[in-house]
Amino acid sequence: MMGYSRRLVAEGANIPLTAEAEAALAARGVLVLPDFIANAGGVICAAVEFRGGTESAALALIDEKIRANTEAVLNELKRTGALPHGPRGYEIVVFTLRGSRSVARPFHDGLLSSSF
């Protein structure tokens, strides 16, 4: 970790940083993007494909959802000063995402049908 000058670290799928590593990065001004936000594209793509959607429909939905959810979560974490994996981090992330239109929500609301 020493010698790197990064401003953002996106966690790998199901490979989150330890709380200690996240705190050390935060102390250096490095923002950590949680794995379940950074890697949601695969889940979105699979959902669109399952419903018979096209590649372009999947990519458009991935762009829309990940951009909106990432912005909402990072803004709330910044506002509160919480770390994603800290004591309040998961609570803030879940609350923020529930307040936004989640990844699966368009399917449940009937906004997306099998005819993309």
N, C-alpha and C positions, 0 to 999 in steps of 0.2 A: 504494500500500500504506500510505502514511503517513496517519494520521488515522482508520484503521479500528480498531475494537475487537472483533475476532473471536477466538473461542477455537478454532474449527475451520474448516478449509477443505477442501471435498470437490472433488477434481479432476474436470474434465470428461473425458468419454470420449476416450481417446487423446490427451489434452492435459495431460500431467503438467507440474508446475512444474520449473523448472531447479533444479539442486542448490543453487545460490546463493540462490534465492528460498526454497526449503524451509528452508535453514539460517537465513536471516534471520527467517523466521516462527517457527522453533523457538526462536530466541534471545529472541523476544518472548512465548514461551509459547503459541504458536498450533500446534495439532496439524493435520497434513496427512493426510487420508484418501486413500490411493492410488486412482487412477482405476479400476483393475481390481477394486477392492472396491466403491467407491461406485456404479459403473455396471453391476454384474453382473445387475441385474434384467432387462434386455433379453434377455440370453442365457438366463436361467432361463425367462422367459416364452416365448421362442421354442421352447425345448426342450419345455416342457409343451404348447404348442399343436401342435407337430409330432407329439407322441404322442396327440393328440386330447383333451387335458385342457381343463377349463373355465377361465374367467377367475378364478373364486374359488379353484380349485386352484393356479393360477399365482401369484396374490397371496399365498396362504398359504405356498407354498414360498419365494417371494421374501422374505417377512417372516422366515421361519425361518432360511434360509440366510444372508442378508445380515446379519441381527442376530448370529447365532452367529459367522460368519467375521470380521465387523468387531470384535466384542468380543475374540475370540481374538488377532487380529493386533495390535490396539491395546494390549492387555495385555502382549503379548510385546515390542513395540517400547518400551513404557514401562519394562518390567522391565530391558531391556538398554540403554536410553538411545539406541538406534539410530534414525536417520531412515529412513523408507520407501525413499527413493532414495539413501541413503548407501551407503558401501562394504559394510556388512553387511545393509543393509535388505532388499534383495530376497531374500537368502539366508534371513533370518529369516521374511519373509512366506511364501515358498514352503514352508519347513519347517513353519511353523505351520499353513498350509492343508492340507498333506499329512497332518498329524496329526489334523485335524478331518475331518468328512465334507464333502468338496468338493461344489460345485454339481452336477456331473454324476454323482456317486457313486450317488445313489438309483436312477438309471436303470440303471446297470451292475449294481447289486446286486439288481435285480428288485423293489425296494421300491415302485416306481411302475410301474404298468402303463398300457396305453392306455385302461383304463376307470377314469376318475377318479370 
